[in-house]
Amino acid sequence: MKYKNIIVLVFGIVLFVSCKTNPFTGKKTLALVSNSQILPMAFQQYNQFLSENKVVKGTSEAEMITRVGQKIAKASERWLNANGYQGYLDDYRWEYNLVKDETVNAWCMPGGKIVFYTGIMPIAKNETGVAAIMGHEVAHALANHGQQRMSAAQLQQVAGVATSVAVQNKSEETQQIIGTAFGLGSQLGVMLPFSRSHETEADRIGLQLMAIAGYNPDEAANLWRRMKANSGGQAPPEFLSTHPSSDTRIANLTAWASAARAEAKKFGVTTFK
Ligand SMILES: [Zn+2]
């Protein structure tokens, strides 16, 4: 065989073994780093973040974050089980925390590690608004958007560190790569926005999750209207720097709400909070 053919063959095999179809997006995505490699690092980074910030416990707002998080997690599981993806969330270790910080932000790291900042609560406004944000952020995690935000070279570096070194010895640089890709940008002074297509995907998936969890999907568009109204002024919400927003998003969410209700009905959910 000629060299060229061999190279093509090897490249084809590598692509074949490392591509997986994501149940939520239906797309094949390059998975150079597996969950078993990336989750322990994400979990450690999450714990480190919590240890360096003030976690709010026992307030009605903190309890609300946990309650909504549990419902969104349950909705994800129900959807996956109904669509033949039992076990997809086996490696997930769901956790929901409210952190005292006036920054307008919220994120979900791989494996279901969620943080809401107290600063986003006035824009969330109520439990249904929290559910819209939570559904959207969990959707980014479920669709592996964070992994896709990392370049192939960065993924290889992360994989290399994961396989060769104990977690606590991993390099500062690798920590930064993971943090930036999964939402901890503000801690590191780096902002990495999600792409427009990832935003659209997270909106569509998140809307279904919130509806299955029993929250009114019509409220998602209203949440983004409030977010937009807060985008002016001297300090636009940090959330918007990682989540480029547009009127198209509000139009999409409005148009998709009835489909989300129909999806929820398949799970016996017909009334919405
Ligand atoms: Zn987003």
Boltz pocket constraint, residues with backbone or C-beta under 6 A from the ligand:
constraints:
  - pocket:
      binder: B
      contacts: [[A, 136], [A, 140], [A, 194], [A, 198], [A, 199], [A, 202], [A, 242], [A, 243]]
      max_distance: 6.0
